[in-house]
Amino acid sequence: MEISAAWIHTLLYLFLIIASIHVFHILIISEKLTLNHQTVRVKKLPPLPLRFNSDGTFKILQVADMHFGNGMVTRCKDVLESEFEVCSDLNSTRFLEKMIQVEKPDFVAFTGIVI
């Protein structure tokens, strides 16, 4: 079976495009993930797979539409006028921390609009 030169050129061109995208991702995009001006490494696989507890349960805490802004300077929406001045993103953060401590979920899923 004979492969024409056009097919060979097409395959080489496709390989070049895929290799270029991979190198671009490794050198440019993956280095952009930072937290507090420090590069963050993302684990591709968790250390252990998700599993059911010994009693057959698996607790998921779903957090949706947090609408975080700038911490203390971002005031809450949809609260009473008397609560407006003392309510900020920090209230949401404290509430979420408390929920995680109390419920002890096996998995936390952030869905919806976070920022």
Buried (B, 14 or more C-beta within 10 A) or exposed (E): EEEEEEEEEEEEEEEEEEEEEEEEEEEEEEEEEEEEEEEEEEEEEEEEEEEEEEEEEEEEBEBEEBBEBEEEEBBBEEEEEEEEEEBBBEEBEEEBEEBEEEEEBBEBEEEEEEE
